[in-house]
Amino acid sequence: MDRITVLLADDNLIVREGVRALLSRDLALEVVGVAADYDELVARAQELRPQVLVTDIRMPPTYQDEGIDAAREVRGRLPGTGVVVLSQYDDPDYAVKLLAEGADGYAYLLKDRVADARLLGRAIREVAAGGSMIDPQIVQDLLSPARSSELTPGEEKLLRQVAEGRSVKAIAAAAQASPESVNALVEQLFLKLARGASAGRRGALKRLRMLHTAILRRDEQGERLSRLLPHGVADKLLADRMDRTERLDVTVLMSDVRGYSAIAEHTDPAVLAGQLNAHRRAMNAAILSEGGTVMQYVGDAVMAVFGAPDPRPGHAGSAVLAARAMHRRQRALNQDWSGDGHTPFRLGIGLCTGEVAAALLGSEERVEYTLVGDTVNLAQRMQDLARPAGTVAAEGTVTAADIPWPWTPLGPRAVKGRSTPVVAFHLPEDF
């Protein structure tokens, strides 16, 4: 059984070791390291790459919000890392603010309830799968001032689900209803509670509405992924739910903007955001034009697959064509940017063909289509070899593509994580 890896962060040695001992009893969890302050948390996370951080809010050096700040720094460098925030403050505004800032994969627990191993374990599992969780005591504090004796049992249940931070889609799935109808019921519920509400109840309703707005925003962010998939694929994925793992022969594409950190250092953030947005639109169009599936964007990096979720012949050739289209579209963008004095982007693209395990993974609140296997890792290594720019493919992709491109043999190359060399081939940016 693969265990969920956890990094603990708390400046109090007794608390830290107490939580470590508590988690050691759960066979599904593995504490891989500890940290006592902001710098150590970030450094240890980069070194250990845990699936989940469990962190106190306030740590050295200023004892303000270092825990949350460090967690966000880690998530920026290691997207998908789950975070369980421990706090001694039971003000619901803390939890609402945390989730309202787009905190997929965050849980908020009260520190004095950490001794409840089941609660902490549940929170870790939730965030590891991309979900969110609020301490039940906070949920109760959110609910109590907002309740009305006029609510039906169904309305009481719906109000609790909102206070728990459950997504509209999750509520709809459990009720076998449409998300639109559930959202309409929530709005009606808020209107009913608002009629004749006292000042105290209005404050509670404001918090709940903030939380509901955050939930809707998260749902909308999830919907954007469907626009990156080939026509009908998103519906197929959501309909099938793919609880099984499929073995597929695919070609994986990894792309990276060369020198992005240096560009970011010397570019106005607003300008850079516009460039990055235009870059992503262009890369998305190039990938979809060849029947590929965009898996994810992480900063300036792009991952795509050809031959999944639906198997298709000729996926290696399609991936090479998509790489050529990506370079061409980026050159066109660079020309447009030159008139405004913006720094051009150069791309390094890696391609690898082989078998992967593909599945939908996650929880009720968040589902992600994921590929696992050496082919994915090797595509990343090929991208690393594509320096200073261009496209590098593993030998299997070149053979499978069977197109007379102007490949330059790079010979056997040693790559990280492999005991034997990999034969690679390079194409220039303008092929």
Stockholm file with secondary structure:
# STOCKHOLM 1.0

chainA/1-431         MDRITVLLADDNLIVREGVRALLSRDLALEVVGVAADYDELVARAQELRPQVLVTDIRMPPTYQDEGIDAAREVRGRLPGTGVVVLSQYDDPDYAVKLLAEGADGYAYLLKDRVADARLLGRAIREVAAGGSMIDPQIVQDLLSPARSSELTPGEEKLLRQVAEGRSVKAIAAAAQASPESVNALVEQLFLKLARGASAGRRGALKRLRMLHTAILRRDEQGERLSRLLPHGVADKLLADRMDRTERLDVTVLMSDVRGYSAIAEHTDPAVLAGQLNAHRRAMNAAILSEGGTVMQYVGDAVMAVFGAPDPRPGHAGSAVLAARAMHRRQRALNQDWSGDGHTPFRLGIGLCTGEVAAALLGSEERVEYTLVGDTVNLAQRMQDLARPAGTVAAEGTVTAADIPWPWTPLGPRAVKGRSTPVVAFHLPEDF
#=GR chainA/1-431 SS CCCEEEEEECSCHHHHHHHHHHHHTCTTEEEEEEESSHHHHHHHHHHHCCSEEEEESCCTTTSSSHHHHHHHHHHHHSTTCEEEEEESCCCHHHHHHHHHTTCTTEEEEEGGGTTCHHHHHHHHHHHHTTCCEECHHHHHHHHGGGCCTTCCHHHHHHHHHHHTTCCHHHHHHHHTCCHHHHHHHHHHHHHHHHTTCCHHHHHHHHHHHHHHHHHHHHHHHHHHHHTTSCTTHHHHHHHHCCCSCEEEEEEEEEEEETTHHHHHHTSCHHHHHHHHHHHHHHHHHHHHHTTCEEEEEETTEEEEEESCSSCCTTHHHHHHHHHHHHHHHHHHHHHHHHTTTCCCCCEEEEEEEEEEEEEEEECSSCEEEEEESHHHHHHHHHHHHSCSSEEEEEHHHHHHHCCCCCCEEEEEECCTTCSSCEEEEEECTTC
#=GC SS_cons         CCCEEEEEECSCHHHHHHHHHHHHTCTTEEEEEEESSHHHHHHHHHHHCCSEEEEESCCTTTSSSHHHHHHHHHHHHSTTCEEEEEESCCCHHHHHHHHHTTCTTEEEEEGGGTTCHHHHHHHHHHHHTTCCEECHHHHHHHHGGGCCTTCCHHHHHHHHHHHTTCCHHHHHHHHTCCHHHHHHHHHHHHHHHHTTCCHHHHHHHHHHHHHHHHHHHHHHHHHHHHTTSCTTHHHHHHHHCCCSCEEEEEEEEEEEETTHHHHHHTSCHHHHHHHHHHHHHHHHHHHHHTTCEEEEEETTEEEEEESCSSCCTTHHHHHHHHHHHHHHHHHHHHHHHHTTTCCCCCEEEEEEEEEEEEEEEECSSCEEEEEESHHHHHHHHHHHHSCSSEEEEEHHHHHHHCCCCCCEEEEEECCTTCSSCEEEEEECTTC
//
